[in-house]
């Protein structure tokens, strides 16, 4: 309980890659309201609301109807290969601001929003510390997230809302969208095709989406405020990721490094400091990279037999894992 009110939590992007894991990780006893442009088929948790958050009036009505005490905002367009420069980044920025304004006005008490490691300057040395590392996003996506962070902070201060900003690093795992790094390598190898990669030299932090969902759920129920990095705390190169998948699938020979150009302007090393996550939030990810990749391979194998729509490795395979949050396509 906070301020004498029962927890009523509104989760946006609830049907997304990360949102599903957050919903599954929240403690029992919370009145959960999930927002998405489409609702899941099968088992679903909480009360579902089908709303496009870019509709400002619909967004305000949603807050007025639910009157949540907690808001976890994950929704964003993260279409693979396009979100970096997509014109609608500005729309999602504005939608987030409208949502936060309505939440604060209606007595909301605890706000958690998903940011991205793309907010950090590409020249900032790793490990990236939430306060010390330079925040200077190079892409429209990162810039829109940064603008939302600043404006949401201003609103939260004005209304006395507790506010945490979660900077997400590279999520992977079960339920991941086709075309991103891990599923595109799995897809290619499963078809006996070359898994074409960039140089693979890039050093990144990859976290299993189930661990990330648990971290966000714990953050939502904590009293932590300000920016906080969420990652595994263990770094690996893109080459190591690709080669591990190849080995687990028995076809390391199909992993072709250097077949694609590295993405222009991306940092060679981009890994977080996760001291705040471990010490203040008290969360330590428990799923080892090899285990998470093994389960992702199994999930994709089952998904193929179930007729899940997949994308082959014939198109460009990005050296990074696309969007680090992948929470937000509602």
Buried (B, 14 or more C-beta within 10 A) or exposed (E): EEEEEEBBBBBBBBBBBBBBBBBEBBEEEBBBBBBBBEEBEEEBBBEBBEBEBBEBEBBBBBBEEBBBBBBBBBBBBBBBBEBBEBEBBEBBBBBBBBBBBBBBEBBBBBBBBBBBBBBBBBEBEBBBBBEEBEBBBBBBBBBBBBBBBEBBBEBBEEBEBBBBBBBBBBBBBBBBBBBBBBBBBBBBBBBEBBBBBBBBBBBBBBBBBBBBBBBBBBBBBBEBBEBBBBBBBEBBBBBBBBBBBBEBBEBBEBBBBEBBEBEEEBBEBBBBBBEBBEEBBEBEBEBEBEEBBBBBBEBBEEBBEEEEEBBEBEEBBBBBBBBBBBBBBB
